[in-house]
Amino acid sequence: MRASARAGRGLLLAALLAAVAGRAQAQVFVTPLCATYVSPTTLRFDTAEHARWYKRFWTGECDHLFGCMPGRPNWNEVVAQLAARADLAERPALPPKACTLGQRIGLDWSREHDVRRISTADLRRYYDVLKRDGDPLRGLDAVARAVDADLKRLPRR
């Protein structure tokens, strides 16, 4: 085998290992309530910065992101707040709904500004809906409908 072919295969293997490790690491910061429902195999980040902004969405921590301000509530806190407000009978249904919705929102919000469809203002709007609605599951359904509509619009350029 030629040296250039071996080097090319080595680079490919290194890139694949880094991608797999990045996906697996992406879940370390997700609340244990969501660990079962947010799948690292479905995460596809455009860049390393996209992955760090996604972490920011879940944790509120900036992790050396330029222009980032630490913030609350983050999605881990939102899930905990919703779970605390849920009736005992609602609690089993809440994590899959809240966590998968968080993954959808976070993956888009954390993208570059010129390609994302969900803005920080949208996050505030979603949070207001979740705070206002006395029933956490009904609030999540309302936010899911808003997210569906927001993801259909053109990116903000």
N, CA, C and O atoms as a GROMACS GRO file, in nm:
protein
  628
    1MET      N    1   0.085  -0.117   0.000
    1MET     CA    2   0.000   0.000   0.000
    1MET      C    3   0.090   0.124   0.000
    1MET      O    4   0.188   0.130   0.074
    2ARG      N    5   0.056   0.219  -0.082
    2ARG     CA    6   0.134   0.342  -0.090
    2ARG      C    7   0.117   0.424   0.037
    2ARG      O    8   0.014   0.416   0.104
    3ALA      N    9   0.218   0.503   0.069
    3ALA     CA   10   0.217   0.585   0.191
    3ALA      C   11   0.102   0.684   0.188
    3ALA      O   12   0.040   0.708   0.292
    4SER      N   13   0.072   0.742   0.071
    4SER     CA   14  -0.036   0.841   0.064
    4SER      C   15  -0.172   0.776   0.089
    4SER      O   16  -0.259   0.837   0.151
    5ALA      N   17  -0.190   0.653   0.042
    5ALA     CA   18  -0.316   0.582   0.067
    5ALA      C   19  -0.330   0.548   0.214
    5ALA      O   20  -0.439   0.562   0.271
    6ARG      N   21  -0.221   0.504   0.279
    6ARG     CA   22  -0.225   0.475   0.422
    6ARG      C   23  -0.256   0.601   0.502
    6ARG      O   24  -0.335   0.598   0.596
    7ALA      N   25  -0.193   0.710   0.464
    7ALA     CA   26  -0.216   0.837   0.535
    7ALA      C   27  -0.361   0.881   0.519
    7ALA      O   28  -0.423   0.928   0.614
    8GLY      N   29  -0.416   0.865   0.399
    8GLY     CA   30  -0.556   0.902   0.373
    8GLY      C   31  -0.652   0.818   0.456
    8GLY      O   32  -0.749   0.870   0.512
    9ARG      N   33  -0.624   0.686   0.463
    9ARG     CA   34  -0.709   0.598   0.544
    9ARG      C   35  -0.695   0.632   0.692
    9ARG      O   36  -0.793   0.625   0.766
   10GLY      N   37  -0.575   0.669   0.734
   10GLY     CA   38  -0.554   0.708   0.874
   10GLY      C   39  -0.632   0.834   0.910
   10GLY      O   40  -0.691   0.843   1.018
   11LEU      N   41  -0.632   0.931   0.819
   11LEU     CA   42  -0.708   1.054   0.842
   11LEU      C   43  -0.858   1.025   0.846
   11LEU      O   44  -0.930   1.081   0.929
   12LEU      N   45  -0.905   0.940   0.757
   12LEU     CA   46  -1.046   0.903   0.756
   12LEU      C   47  -1.085   0.836   0.886
   12LEU      O   48  -1.189   0.869   0.944
   13LEU      N   49  -1.003   0.741   0.934
   13LEU     CA   50  -1.030   0.672   1.059
   13LEU      C   51  -1.031   0.771   1.175
   13LEU      O   52  -1.118   0.763   1.262
   14ALA      N   53  -0.937   0.863   1.178
   14ALA     CA   54  -0.932   0.963   1.286
   14ALA      C   55  -1.057   1.051   1.284
   14ALA      O   56  -1.112   1.083   1.389
   15ALA      N   57  -1.100   1.090   1.166
   15ALA     CA   58  -1.220   1.173   1.154
   15ALA      C   59  -1.344   1.098   1.201
   15ALA      O   60  -1.429   1.154   1.270
   16LEU      N   61  -1.355   0.970   1.164
   16LEU     CA   62  -1.470   0.889   1.208
   16LEU      C   63  -1.470   0.872   1.360
   16LEU      O   64  -1.574   0.884   1.423
   17LEU      N   65  -1.354   0.844   1.417
   17LEU     CA   66  -1.346   0.829   1.563
   17LEU      C   67  -1.381   0.959   1.634
   17LEU      O   68  -1.449   0.957   1.736
   18ALA      N   69  -1.336   1.071   1.581
   18ALA     CA   70  -1.368   1.200   1.641
   18ALA      C   71  -1.517   1.228   1.633
   18ALA      O   72  -1.576   1.280   1.728
   19ALA      N   73  -1.579   1.195   1.521
   19ALA     CA   74  -1.723   1.217   1.506
   19ALA      C   75  -1.802   1.132   1.604
   19ALA      O   76  -1.895   1.182   1.667
   20VAL      N   77  -1.766   1.006   1.618
   20VAL     CA   78  -1.835   0.918   1.712
   20VAL      C   79  -1.815   0.967   1.855
   20VAL      O   80  -1.910   0.972   1.932
   21ALA      N   81  -1.694   1.004   1.890
   21ALA     CA   82  -1.666   1.053   2.026
   21ALA      C   83  -1.743   1.182   2.052
   21ALA      O   84  -1.796   1.201   2.161
   22GLY      N   85  -1.749   1.270   1.954
   22GLY     CA   86  -1.822   1.396   1.970
   22GLY      C   87  -1.970   1.372   1.993
   22GLY      O   88  -2.031   1.440   2.075
   23ARG      N   89  -2.028   1.276   1.922
   23ARG     CA   90  -2.169   1.246   1.941
   23ARG      C   91  -2.193   1.187   2.080
   23ARG      O   92  -2.289   1.224   2.146
   24ALA      N   93  -2.108   1.097   2.122
   24ALA     CA   94  -2.127   1.034   2.253
   24ALA      C   95  -2.108   1.138   2.363
   24ALA      O   96  -2.184   1.137   2.460
   25GLN      N   97  -2.009   1.225   2.352
   25GLN     CA   98  -1.984   1.327   2.452
   25GLN      C   99  -2.098   1.428   2.459
   25GLN      O  100  -2.121   1.488   2.564
   26ALA      N  101  -2.167   1.446   2.351
   26ALA     CA  102  -2.271   1.548   2.347
   26ALA      C  103  -2.380   1.522   2.450
   26ALA      O  104  -2.453   1.615   2.485
   27GLN      N  105  -2.394   1.401   2.498
   27GLN     CA  106  -2.501   1.370   2.590
   27GLN      C  107  -2.460   1.382   2.736
   27GLN      O  108  -2.547   1.372   2.823
   28VAL      N  109  -2.335   1.401   2.767
   28VAL     CA  110  -2.289   1.409   2.905
   28VAL      C  111  -2.359   1.522   2.980
   28VAL      O  112  -2.383   1.508   3.100
   29PHE      N  113  -2.392   1.630   2.915
   29PHE     CA  114  -2.447   1.749   2.980
   29PHE      C  115  -2.599   1.751   2.983
   29PHE      O  116  -2.658   1.845   3.038
   30VAL      N  117  -2.664   1.652   2.926
   30VAL     CA  118  -2.810   1.646   2.926
   30VAL      C  119  -2.856   1.588   3.059
   30VAL      O  120  -2.800   1.490   3.108
   31THR      N  121  -2.959   1.648   3.117
   31THR     CA  122  -3.013   1.602   3.244
   31THR      C  123  -3.044   1.453   3.241
   31THR      O  124  -3.088   1.401   3.138
   32PRO      N  125  -3.022   1.382   3.351
   32PRO     CA  126  -3.054   1.238   3.354
   32PRO      C  127  -3.199   1.208   3.315
   32PRO      O  128  -3.228   1.100   3.263
   33LEU      N  129  -3.290   1.302   3.341
   33LEU     CA  130  -3.429   1.282   3.298
   33LEU      C  131  -3.440   1.262   3.147
   33LEU      O  132  -3.530   1.194   3.099
   34CYS      N  133  -3.347   1.321   3.073
   34CYS     CA  134  -3.354   1.317   2.926
   34CYS      C  135  -3.259   1.217   2.862
   34CYS      O  136  -3.267   1.193   2.742
   35ALA      N  137  -3.171   1.158   2.939
   35ALA     CA  138  -3.066   1.073   2.882
   35ALA      C  139  -3.123   0.960   2.795
   35ALA      O  140  -3.063   0.924   2.695
   36THR      N  141  -3.236   0.906   2.833
   36THR     CA  142  -3.296   0.797   2.757
   36THR      C  143  -3.362   0.844   2.628
   36THR      O  144  -3.374   0.768   2.532
   37TYR      N  145  -3.405   0.970   2.625
   37TYR     CA  146  -3.488   1.019   2.514
   37TYR      C  147  -3.414   1.102   2.411
   37TYR      O  148  -3.462   1.118   2.299
   38VAL      N  149  -3.299   1.155   2.447
   38VAL     CA  150  -3.220   1.237   2.355
   38VAL      C  151  -3.107   1.150   2.304
   38VAL      O  152  -3.014   1.118   2.377
   39SER      N  153  -3.117   1.112   2.180
   39SER     CA  154  -3.026   1.014   2.124
   39SER      C  155  -2.904   1.078   2.059
   39SER      O  156  -2.917   1.159   1.968
   40PRO      N  157  -2.784   1.041   2.106
   40PRO     CA  158  -2.664   1.097   2.045
   40PRO      C  159  -2.646   1.053   1.899
   40PRO      O  160  -2.575   1.119   1.824
   41THR      N  161  -2.708   0.943   1.859
   41THR     CA  162  -2.692   0.897   1.721
   41THR      C  163  -2.769   0.984   1.623
   41THR      O  164  -2.740   0.981   1.503
   42THR      N  165  -2.866   1.062   1.671
   42THR     CA  166  -2.940   1.150   1.580
   42THR      C  167  -2.883   1.290   1.574
   42THR      O  168  -2.931   1.373   1.497
   43LEU      N  169  -2.782   1.318   1.654
   43LEU     CA  170  -2.723   1.451   1.655
   43LEU      C  171  -2.626   1.468   1.539
   43LEU      O  172  -2.536   1.387   1.520
   44ARG      N  173  -2.646   1.573   1.463
   44ARG     CA  174  -2.557   1.606   1.353
   44ARG      C  175  -2.524   1.754   1.365
   44ARG      O  176  -2.610   1.840   1.344
   45PHE      N  177  -2.399   1.782   1.398
   45PHE     CA  178  -2.357   1.921   1.414
   45PHE      C  179  -2.285   1.968   1.288
   45PHE      O  180  -2.208   1.894   1.228
   46ASP      N  181  -2.312   2.093   1.250
   46ASP     CA  182  -2.248   2.151   1.132
   46ASP      C  183  -2.099   2.177   1.158
   46ASP      O  184  -2.016   2.158   1.070
   47THR      N  185  -2.068   2.219   1.280
   47THR     CA  186  -1.930   2.254   1.319
   47THR      C  187  -1.912   2.221   1.467
   47THR      O  188  -2.007   2.189   1.537
   48ALA      N  189  -1.787   2.231   1.513
   48ALA     CA  190  -1.759   2.213   1.657
   48ALA      C  191  -1.827   2.324   1.737
   48ALA      O  192  -1.873   2.301   1.849
   49GLU      N  193  -1.833   2.444   1.681
   49GLU     CA  194  -1.900   2.555   1.750
   49GLU      C  195  -2.050   2.528   1.764
   49GLU      O  196  -2.109   2.562   1.866
   50HIS      N  197  -2.111   2.468   1.663
   50HIS     CA  198  -2.252   2.430   1.670
   50HIS      C  199  -2.274   2.336   1.789
   50HIS      O  200  -2.371   2.352   1.863
   51ALA      N  201  -2.185   2.240   1.808
   51ALA     CA  202  -2.196   2.146   1.921
   51ALA      C  203  -2.183   2.220   2.054
   51ALA      O  204  -2.254   2.188   2.150
   52ARG      N  205  -2.094   2.320   2.062
   52ARG     CA  206  -2.078   2.395   2.187
   52ARG      C  207  -2.200   2.482   2.217
   52ARG      O  208  -2.239   2.496   2.332
   53TRP      N  209  -2.259   2.541   2.113
   53TRP     CA  210  -2.381   2.620   2.134
   53TRP      C  211  -2.496   2.527   2.175
   53TRP      O  212  -2.580   2.566   2.256
   54TYR      N  213  -2.500   2.406   2.122
   54TYR     CA  214  -2.602   2.308   2.164
   54TYR      C  215  -2.587   2.277   2.312
   54TYR      O  216  -2.686   2.269   2.385
   55LYS      N  217  -2.464   2.260   2.357
   55LYS     CA  218  -2.438   2.239   2.499
   55LYS      C  219  -2.486   2.362   2.578
   55LYS      O  220  -2.544   2.347   2.685
   56ARG      N  221  -2.462   2.481   2.527
   56ARG     CA  222  -2.507   2.606   2.592
   56ARG      C  223  -2.657   2.605   2.609
   56ARG      O  224  -2.708   2.647   2.713
   57PHE      N  225  -2.730   2.557   2.508
   57PHE     CA  226  -2.876   2.549   2.516
   57PHE      C  227  -2.919   2.462   2.634
   57PHE      O  228  -3.011   2.498   2.708
   58TRP      N  229  -2.854   2.349   2.652
   58TRP     CA  230  -2.892   2.256   2.759
   58TRP      C  231  -2.844   2.300   2.896
   58TRP      O  232  -2.914   2.278   2.995
   59THR      N  233  -2.727   2.363   2.905
   59THR     CA  234  -2.665   2.390   3.036
   59THR      C  235  -2.661   2.536   3.075
   59THR      O  236  -2.655   2.568   3.194
   60GLY      N  237  -2.664   2.627   2.980
   60GLY     CA  238  -2.646   2.768   3.008
   60GLY      C  239  -2.501   2.811   3.016
   60GLY      O  240  -2.472   2.929   3.038
   61GLU      N  241  -2.408   2.717   3.000
   61GLU     CA  242  -2.265   2.745   3.010
   61GLU      C  243  -2.208   2.779   2.872
   61GLU      O  244  -2.246   2.718   2.772
   62CYS      N  245  -2.119   2.875   2.868
   62CYS     CA  246  -2.068   2.924   2.740
   62CYS      C  247  -1.953   2.844   2.680
   62CYS      O  248  -1.939   2.844   2.557
   63ASP      N  249  -1.870   2.778   2.756
   63ASP     CA  250  -1.764   2.693   2.703
   63ASP      C  251  -1.681   2.763   2.596
   63ASP      O  252  -1.662   2.709   2.487
   64HIS      N  253  -1.631   2.883   2.626
   64HIS     CA  254  -1.542   2.959   2.538
   64HIS      C  255  -1.607   2.999   2.404
   64HIS      O  256  -1.539   3.006   2.302
   65LEU      N  257  -1.736   3.025   2.405
   65LEU     CA  258  -1.805   3.068   2.284
   65LEU      C  259  -1.798   3.220   2.272
   65LEU      O  260  -1.834   3.292   2.366
   66PHE      N  261  -1.753   3.267   2.158
   66PHE     CA  262  -1.744   3.410   2.134
   66PHE      C  263  -1.885   3.470   2.132
   66PHE      O  264  -1.974   3.418   2.064
   67GLY      N  265  -1.904   3.577   2.205
   67GLY     CA  266  -2.033   3.647   2.206
   67GLY      C  267  -2.139   3.579   2.292
   67GLY      O  268  -2.255   3.618   2.287
   68CYS      N  269  -2.101   3.481   2.369
   68CYS     CA  270  -2.197   3.406   2.450
   68CYS      C  271  -2.211   3.468   2.588
   68CYS      O  272  -2.113   3.512   2.649
   69MET      N  273  -2.334   3.472   2.634
   69MET     CA  274  -2.362   3.513   2.772
   69MET      C  275  -2.424   3.392   2.841
   69MET      O  276  -2.520   3.334   2.789
   70PRO      N  277  -2.372   3.353   2.957
   70PRO     CA  278  -2.434   3.242   3.028
   70PRO      C  279  -2.580   3.275   3.055
   70PRO      O  280  -2.615   3.392   3.074
   71GLY      N  281  -2.664   3.175   3.056
   71GLY     CA  282  -2.805   3.208   3.070
   71GLY      C  283  -2.890   3.105   3.140
   71GLY      O  284  -2.858   2.987   3.148
   72ARG      N  285  -3.000   3.157   3.189
   72ARG     CA  286  -3.102   3.076   3.254
   72ARG      C  287  -3.236   3.128   3.208
   72ARG      O  288  -3.249   3.247   3.179
   73PRO      N  289  -3.335   3.046   3.199
   73PRO     CA  290  -3.326   2.902   3.223
   73PRO      C  291  -3.265   2.833   3.102
   73PRO      O  292  -3.279   2.878   2.989
   74ASN      N  293  -3.198   2.725   3.128
   74ASN     CA  294  -3.150   2.639   3.021
   74ASN      C  295  -3.246   2.521   3.011
   74ASN      O  296  -3.334   2.505   3.097
   75TRP      N  297  -3.231   2.440   2.908
   75TRP     CA  298  -3.332   2.335   2.887
   75TRP      C  299  -3.331   2.231   2.998
   75TRP      O  300  -3.437   2.176   3.030
   76ASN      N  301  -3.217   2.202   3.058
   76ASN     CA  302  -3.215   2.110   3.172
   76ASN      C  303  -3.304   2.164   3.285
   76ASN      O  304  -3.378   2.088   3.347
   77GLU      N  305  -3.296   2.294   3.311
   77GLU     CA  306  -3.379   2.356   3.414
   77GLU      C  307  -3.526   2.356   3.374
   77GLU      O  308  -3.614   2.333   3.458
   78VAL      N  309  -3.554   2.381   3.248
   78VAL     CA  310  -3.693   2.382   3.201
   78VAL      C  311  -3.756   2.244   3.223
   78VAL      O  312  -3.869   2.234   3.271
   79VAL      N  313  -3.684   2.139   3.188
   79VAL     CA  314  -3.736   2.003   3.206
   79VAL      C  315  -3.762   1.977   3.354
   79VAL      O  316  -3.865   1.919   3.389
   80ALA      N  317  -3.670   2.018   3.440
   80ALA     CA  318  -3.688   1.998   3.585
   80ALA      C  319  -3.809   2.076   3.637
   80ALA      O  320  -3.886   2.025   3.719
   81GLN      N  321  -3.827   2.200   3.590
   81GLN     CA  322  -3.942   2.281   3.632
   81GLN      C  323  -4.073   2.215   3.588
   81GLN      O  324  -4.168   2.208   3.666
   82LEU      N  325  -4.076   2.168   3.464
   82LEU     CA  326  -4.197   2.104   3.414
   82LEU      C  327  -4.228   1.976   3.492
   82LEU      O  328  -4.343   1.950   3.527
   83ALA      N  329  -4.125   1.897   3.520
   83ALA     CA  330  -4.145   1.773   3.594
   83ALA      C  331  -4.197   1.801   3.735
   83ALA      O  332  -4.280   1.728   3.787
   84ALA      N  333  -4.147   1.908   3.796
   84ALA     CA  334  -4.192   1.943   3.931
   84ALA      C  335  -4.338   1.989   3.932
   84ALA      O  336  -4.409   1.968   4.030
   85ARG      N  337  -4.383   2.050   3.823
   85ARG     CA  338  -4.521   2.099   3.814
   85ARG      C  339  -4.619   1.993   3.770
   85ARG      O  340  -4.740   2.008   3.789
   86ALA      N  341  -4.570   1.887   3.710
   86ALA     CA  342  -4.659   1.785   3.653
   86ALA      C  343  -4.729   1.706   3.763
   86ALA      O  344  -4.672   1.676   3.868
   87ASP      N  345  -4.854   1.671   3.737
   87ASP     CA  346  -4.926   1.581   3.827
   87ASP      C  347  -4.859   1.445   3.822
   87ASP      O  348  -4.791   1.411   3.725
   88LEU      N  349  -4.878   1.369   3.926
   88LEU     CA  350  -4.818   1.237   3.935
   88LEU      C  351  -4.852   1.151   3.812
   88LEU      O  352  -4.766   1.079   3.761
   89ALA      N  353  -4.975   1.159   3.766
   89ALA     CA  354  -5.017   1.080   3.650
   89ALA      C  355  -4.950   1.126   3.521
   89ALA      O  356  -4.935   1.046   3.428
   90GLU      N  357  -4.911   1.254   3.513
   90GLU     CA  358  -4.848   1.308   3.392
   90GLU      C  359  -4.698   1.281   3.386
   90GLU      O  360  -4.640   1.284   3.277
   91ARG      N  361  -4.636   1.255   3.497
   91ARG     CA  362  -4.490   1.247   3.503
   91ARG      C  363  -4.427   1.147   3.407
   91ARG      O  364  -4.323   1.178   3.350
   92PRO      N  365  -4.484   1.029   3.385
   92PRO     CA  366  -4.420   0.938   3.289
   92PRO      C  367  -4.421   0.991   3.145
   92PRO      O  368  -4.330   0.960   3.069
   93ALA      N  369  -4.522   1.069   3.108
   93ALA     CA  370  -4.533   1.119   2.971
   93ALA      C  371  -4.447   1.243   2.947
   93ALA      O  372  -4.418   1.278   2.833
   94LEU      N  373  -4.406   1.310   3.054
   94LEU     CA  374  -4.337   1.437   3.038
   94LEU      C  375  -4.196   1.427   2.982
   94LEU      O  376  -4.165   1.497   2.886
   95PRO      N  377  -4.107   1.342   3.036
   95PRO     CA  378  -3.969   1.342   2.984
   95PRO      C  379  -3.956   1.314   2.834
   95PRO      O  380  -3.882   1.385   2.767
   96PRO      N  381  -4.025   1.213   2.780
   96PRO     CA  382  -4.004   1.194   2.635
   96PRO      C  383  -4.048   1.314   2.552
   96PRO      O  384  -3.984   1.348   2.453
   97LYS      N  385  -4.156   1.377   2.593
   97LYS     CA  386  -4.207   1.492   2.519
   97LYS      C  387  -4.114   1.613   2.535
   97LYS      O  388  -4.077   1.677   2.436
   98ALA      N  389  -4.076   1.644   2.658
   98ALA     CA  390  -3.992   1.761   2.685
   98ALA      C  391  -3.852   1.744   2.629
   98ALA      O  392  -3.794   1.839   2.576
   99CYS      N  393  -3.797   1.625   2.641
   99CYS     CA  394  -3.658   1.603   2.601
   99CYS      C  395  -3.641   1.599   2.449
   99CYS      O  396  -3.546   1.658   2.396
  100THR      N  397  -3.730   1.531   2.380
  100THR     CA  398  -3.718   1.528   2.234
  100THR      C  399  -3.748   1.666   2.175
  100THR      O  400  -3.689   1.704   2.074
  101LEU      N  401  -3.840   1.739   2.237
  101LEU     CA  402  -3.866   1.875   2.192
  101LEU      C  403  -3.743   1.963   2.214
  101LEU      O  404  -3.708   2.044   2.129
  102GLY      N  405  -3.678   1.946   2.330
  102GLY     CA  406  -3.556   2.021   2.357
  102GLY      C  407  -3.447   1.992   2.255
  102GLY      O  408  -3.375   2.082   2.212
  103GLN      N  409  -3.435   1.866   2.216
  103GLN     CA  410  -3.335   1.831   2.115
  103GLN      C  411  -3.365   1.901   1.983
  103GLN      O  412  -3.275   1.955   1.920
  104ARG      N  413  -3.491   1.902   1.942
  104ARG     CA  414  -3.528   1.969   1.816
  104ARG      C  415  -3.500   2.119   1.822
  104ARG      O  416  -3.442   2.176   1.730
  105ILE      N  417  -3.541   2.180   1.931
  105ILE     CA  418  -3.521   2.325   1.946
  105ILE      C  419  -3.371   2.356   1.952
  105ILE      O  420  -3.322   2.442   1.880
  106GLY      N  421  -3.300   2.285   2.038
  106GLY     CA  422  -3.158   2.312   2.059
  106GLY      C  423  -3.073   2.293   1.936
  106GLY      O  424  -2.982   2.372   1.910
  107LEU      N  425  -3.102   2.190   1.859
  107LEU     CA  426  -3.022   2.166   1.738
  107LEU      C  427  -3.035   2.279   1.637
  107LEU      O  428  -2.938   2.314   1.570
  108ASP      N  429  -3.155   2.337   1.627
  108ASP     CA  430  -3.169   2.448   1.532
  108ASP      C  431  -3.118   2.578   1.592
  108ASP      O  432  -3.044   2.651   1.525
  109TRP      N  433  -3.155   2.610   1.715
  109TRP     CA  434  -3.115   2.736   1.777
  109TRP      C  435  -2.963   2.751   1.783
  109TRP      O  436  -2.912   2.862   1.773
  110SER      N  437  -2.892   2.642   1.798
  110SER     CA  438  -2.747   2.646   1.813
  110SER      C  439  -2.671   2.657   1.681
  110SER      O  440  -2.548   2.666   1.681
  111ARG      N  441  -2.741   2.658   1.570
  111ARG     CA  442  -2.676   2.670   1.440
  111ARG      C  443  -2.635   2.815   1.413
  111ARG      O  444  -2.674   2.906   1.485
  112GLU      N  445  -2.557   2.833   1.307
  112GLU     CA  446  -2.516   2.968   1.265
  112GLU      C  447  -2.641   3.054   1.243
  112GLU      O  448  -2.745   3.005   1.200
  113HIS      N  449  -2.628   3.183   1.274
  113HIS     CA  450  -2.742   3.275   1.265
  113HIS      C  451  -2.806   3.278   1.126
  113HIS      O  452  -2.928   3.291   1.115
  114ASP      N  453  -2.725   3.267   1.022
  114ASP     CA  454  -2.782   3.281   0.887
  114ASP      C  455  -2.852   3.155   0.838
  114ASP      O  456  -2.914   3.158   0.731
  115VAL      N  457  -2.846   3.045   0.912
  115VAL     CA  458  -2.916   2.924   0.868
  115VAL      C  459  -3.021   2.876   0.968
  115VAL      O  460  -3.108   2.796   0.933
  116ARG      N  461  -3.014   2.923   1.090
  116ARG     CA  462  -3.111   2.875   1.190
  116ARG      C  463  -3.247   2.941   1.168
  116ARG      O  464  -3.258   3.048   1.109
  117ARG      N  465  -3.347   2.873   1.218
  117ARG     CA  466  -3.483   2.925   1.207
  117ARG      C  467  -3.539   2.965   1.344
  117ARG      O  468  -3.635   3.041   1.352
  118ILE      N  469  -3.480   2.913   1.450
  118ILE     CA  470  -3.525   2.943   1.586
  118ILE      C  471  -3.425   3.039   1.649
  118ILE      O  472  -3.306   3.011   1.657
  119SER      N  473  -3.476   3.152   1.693
  119SER     CA  474  -3.392   3.257   1.753
  119SER      C  475  -3.402   3.254   1.905
  119SER      O  476  -3.482   3.180   1.962
  120THR      N  477  -3.322   3.336   1.969
  120THR     CA  478  -3.330   3.351   2.114
  120THR      C  479  -3.464   3.411   2.154
  120THR      O  480  -3.519   3.375   2.258
  121ALA      N  481  -3.518   3.501   2.073
  121ALA     CA  482  -3.652   3.555   2.100
  121ALA      C  483  -3.756   3.444   2.098
  121ALA      O  484  -3.849   3.444   2.178
  122ASP      N  485  -3.740   3.349   2.006
  122ASP     CA  486  -3.832   3.235   2.003
  122ASP      C  487  -3.821   3.152   2.131
  122ASP      O  488  -3.922   3.106   2.184
  123LEU      N  489  -3.698   3.133   2.180
  123LEU     CA  490  -3.681   3.059   2.306
  123LEU      C  491  -3.757   3.127   2.419
  123LEU      O  492  -3.823   3.060   2.499
  124ARG      N  493  -3.750   3.259   2.425
  124ARG     CA  494  -3.824   3.333   2.528
  124ARG      C  495  -3.974   3.312   2.512
  124ARG      O  496  -4.046   3.294   2.611
  125ARG      N  497  -4.020   3.315   2.389
  125ARG     CA  498  -4.163   3.294   2.362
  125ARG      C  499  -4.206   3.154   2.406
  125ARG      O  500  -4.310   3.138   2.469
  126TYR      N  501  -4.126   3.053   2.372
  126TYR     CA  502  -4.158   2.916   2.414
  126TYR      C  503  -4.163   2.906   2.565
  126TYR      O  504  -4.255   2.845   2.620
  127TYR      N  505  -4.065   2.965   2.633
  127TYR     CA  506  -4.060   2.957   2.778
  127TYR      C  507  -4.182   3.025   2.840
  127TYR      O  508  -4.239   2.976   2.937
  128ASP      N  509  -4.222   3.139   2.784
  128ASP     CA  510  -4.342   3.208   2.834
  128ASP      C  511  -4.465   3.118   2.822
  128ASP      O  512  -4.548   3.114   2.913
  129VAL      N  513  -4.477   3.048   2.711
  129VAL     CA  514  -4.591   2.955   2.693
  129VAL      C  515  -4.586   2.847   2.800
  129VAL      O  516  -4.688   2.814   2.860
  130LEU      N  517  -4.468   2.791   2.824
  130LEU     CA  518  -4.455   2.684   2.923
  130LEU      C  519  -4.484   2.733   3.065
  130LEU      O  520  -4.541   2.660   3.145
  131LYS      N  521  -4.444   2.856   3.096
  131LYS     CA  522  -4.472   2.912   3.229
  131LYS      C  523  -4.620   2.943   3.247
  131LYS      O  524  -4.676   2.920   3.354
  132ARG      N  525  -4.682   2.995   3.142
  132ARG     CA  526  -4.821   3.040   3.148
  132ARG      C  527  -4.919   2.925   3.160
  132ARG      O  528  -5.016   2.933   3.235
  133ASP      N  529  -4.894   2.817   3.087
  133ASP     CA  530  -4.989   2.707   3.084
  133ASP      C  531  -4.977   2.626   3.213
  133ASP      O  532  -4.868   2.580   3.248
  134GLY      N  533  -5.086   2.609   3.281
  134GLY     CA  534  -5.085   2.535   3.407
  134GLY      C  535  -5.059   2.387   3.390
  134GLY      O  536  -5.014   2.321   3.484
  135ASP      N  537  -5.086   2.334   3.274
  135ASP     CA  538  -5.065   2.191   3.246
  135ASP      C  539  -4.937   2.177   3.163
  135ASP      O  540  -4.935   2.218   3.047
  136PRO      N  541  -4.831   2.120   3.220
  136PRO     CA  542  -4.704   2.112   3.147
  136PRO      C  543  -4.714   2.036   3.014
  136PRO      O  544  -4.650   2.076   2.917
  137LEU      N  545  -4.791   1.930   3.008
  137LEU     CA  546  -4.803   1.856   2.882
  137LEU      C  547  -4.874   1.937   2.776
  137LEU      O  548  -4.834   1.935   2.659
  138ARG      N  549  -4.978   2.009   2.815
  138ARG     CA  550  -5.049   2.096   2.719
  138ARG      C  551  -4.956   2.207   2.672
  138ARG      O  552  -4.956   2.243   2.554
  139GLY      N  553  -4.875   2.263   2.764
  139GLY     CA  554  -4.778   2.365   2.727
  139GLY      C  555  -4.675   2.312   2.628
  139GLY      O  556  -4.639   2.380   2.531
  140LEU      N  557  -4.627   2.190   2.653
  140LEU     CA  558  -4.530   2.130   2.560
  140LEU      C  559  -4.593   2.108   2.423
  140LEU      O  560  -4.527   2.127   2.321
  141ASP      N  561  -4.719   2.068   2.420
  141ASP     CA  562  -4.787   2.051   2.290
  141ASP      C  563  -4.797   2.184   2.216
  141ASP      O  564  -4.777   2.189   2.094
  142ALA      N  565  -4.828   2.291   2.289
  142ALA     CA  566  -4.838   2.424   2.226
  142ALA      C  567  -4.702   2.468   2.173
  142ALA      O  568  -4.692   2.522   2.063
  143VAL      N  569  -4.598   2.444   2.250
  143VAL     CA  570  -4.463   2.482   2.204
  143VAL      C  571  -4.423   2.395   2.084
  143VAL      O  572  -4.362   2.446   1.990
  144ALA      N  573  -4.456   2.268   2.086
  144ALA     CA  574  -4.423   2.180   1.973
  144ALA      C  575  -4.489   2.230   1.845
  144ALA      O  576  -4.427   2.227   1.738
  145ARG      N  577  -4.613   2.277   1.854
  145ARG     CA  578  -4.680   2.333   1.735
  145ARG      C  579  -4.608   2.459   1.687
  145ARG      O  580  -4.590   2.478   1.566
  146ALA      N  581  -4.566   2.545   1.780
  146ALA     CA  582  -4.493   2.667   1.743
  146ALA      C  583  -4.359   2.632   1.680
  146ALA      O  584  -4.318   2.694   1.582
  147VAL      N  585  -4.290   2.533   1.734
  147VAL     CA  586  -4.161   2.490   1.679
  147VAL      C  587  -4.180   2.436   1.538
  147VAL      O  588  -4.102   2.467   1.448
  148ASP      N  589  -4.284   2.355   1.518
  148ASP     CA  590  -4.312   2.303   1.383
  148ASP      C  591  -4.328   2.418   1.283
  148ASP      O  592  -4.273   2.414   1.174
  149ALA      N  593  -4.404   2.519   1.322
  149ALA     CA  594  -4.425   2.634   1.234
  149ALA      C  595  -4.294   2.712   1.213
  149ALA      O  596  -4.264   2.752   1.101
  150ASP      N  597  -4.219   2.733   1.319
  150ASP     CA  598  -4.094   2.809   1.309
  150ASP      C  599  -3.991   2.736   1.222
  150ASP      O  600  -3.916   2.801   1.150
  151LEU      N  601  -3.986   2.606   1.229
  151LEU     CA  602  -3.889   2.530   1.150
  151LEU      C  603  -3.926   2.528   1.001
  151LEU      O  604  -3.842   2.494   0.918
  152LYS      N  605  -4.048   2.563   0.968
  152LYS     CA  606  -4.090   2.568   0.827
  152LYS      C  607  -4.056   2.702   0.761
  152LYS      O  608  -4.054   2.712   0.638
  153ARG      N  609  -4.029   2.804   0.842
  153ARG     CA  610  -4.001   2.936   0.783
  153ARG      C  611  -3.856   2.940   0.729
  153ARG      O  612  -3.772   2.857   0.764
  154LEU      N  613  -3.832   3.037   0.646
  154LEU     CA  614  -3.698   3.054   0.588
  154LEU      C  615  -3.601   3.097   0.697
  154LEU      O  616  -3.642   3.162   0.794
  155PRO      N  617  -3.473   3.062   0.684
  155PRO     CA  618  -3.374   3.108   0.781
  155PRO      C  619  -3.371   3.260   0.788
  155PRO      O  620  -3.400   3.328   0.690
  156ARG      N  621  -3.336   3.311   0.904
  156ARG     CA  622  -3.325   3.457   0.924
  156ARG      C  623  -3.189   3.501   0.872
  156ARG      O  624  -3.086   3.466   0.931
  157ARG      N  625  -3.186   3.576   0.766
  157ARG     CA  626  -3.059   3.622   0.709
  157ARG      C  627  -3.043   3.770   0.726
  157ARG      O  628  -2.942   3.826   0.685
   0.00000   0.00000   0.00000
